[in-house]
Amino acid sequence: MRKVEIFDPAMCCSTGVCGPSVDPELTRVASAIYSLEKKGFNTKRYQLTNDPGKFAENSEVNNVLHEKGPDALPIILVDNQVVRVGLLCQKSRYFYVNRHYLQIVGQH
């Protein structure tokens, strides 16, 4: 099973999809994550405010943050490898997914 981890910057809630003006990109992210989970992918999402320990524990995330600072967030890992830094979504698609394959749009 593929593992997808998203390390988000500090947000008002766990998904960022709250408050009076919801960012449509964050809505697309929540939908993409739901789609991955329905297809059997193991997905985890960590937020700097709520899960600082996860950021400190992960050497890949730590390296990116030391090198680029907090503006590098969000950081996306697939199977423990950094595949995306600093961007969440493209306008049309977040992930291309079929049953056994995952491609992050705009991999770094």
N, C-alpha and C positions, 0 to 999 in steps of 0.2 A: 504494500500500500504506500503510495506517495505521500510525503509529509510536506505541507505548506505552512510556513509560519510568517506572520506579518507583525512587524515591530513598528507600532504607530507612535507618532508624537503625542504629547499631552493633549487630550480632548475633554470635552465636557462630560462625556459618558463613554461606555466601553466601545461603542460603534461610531460615535460622532453623529449619529442620526437622531438628533433630539433638538429641542429648543425651537424658537419661533421661525428661524430661517435655516432649513436643512440644506446642506451642500448636496446637489444632485450627484456629484461624483462619489460621495460617500454612500449614497443610496445604491449606486451601481456596484460598489465594492461589497456591500452587505449582500446584495443579490448574487454576485459572483461567488462569494464564499458559500452561500447556501447551495448554489448549484454544484460546487465542488464536493460538498459534504454528501449531497444526494447521489453523486456518482462514485462515492466510496473513498474519496480522498480524506486523509487525516489533516484537518485544518485547525490552526491555533492562531489567535490574534492577541497580541500583548500591547498594552498601552503604557507609556512611560510613567504616567501619574499613578496608575493602579498596580503595575507589575515591574517596578524598577529592578527587582532581583533577577528577573528573566533577562533583562538587558545586560546586567553585570555578569551573569553566568555564561552567556553565549560569547565565545571568543571571536566568532566571525562578526557579530554585531558590534562588539567592543572595538575591534580593529577599525571598522568603518567609522564609528563615532569618534575614535581618537584621531583618525586621519582627516575626517571631513566635518566633524562637529555635529550638533543636533539638527542642522539644516539637511543632513543626509536622510532624515526620517521622512517617510516610512522606508523601512528596509524589508525586502521580501526574500525569504529563504525557501528553497525547494530541496528537500532531502539534505538539509544542513549546509547548502551552498548558497551564497548570495547571488541572486539573479536580477535584482532590481533595487536601485537606490534613489531615493528622493522623489519618486513619482508614484502615485497610486494608479490612476486610470488613463487610458487613452479615450478619445471621445466615443468610440464605438464598442470596443471590447476590452476586457480586462484579462481574461484567460481564454485560450483556445483549448477545449477539452473534449476528448472522447473517452471511451471506457478505460484505455490503458495509456493515454498520452496527455501530457500537460505542456503547454507552451505559454510562457509569460510574454505578453505583448511588449515589445520594446526592451528586450533584455539588454542589460548593460554589458 
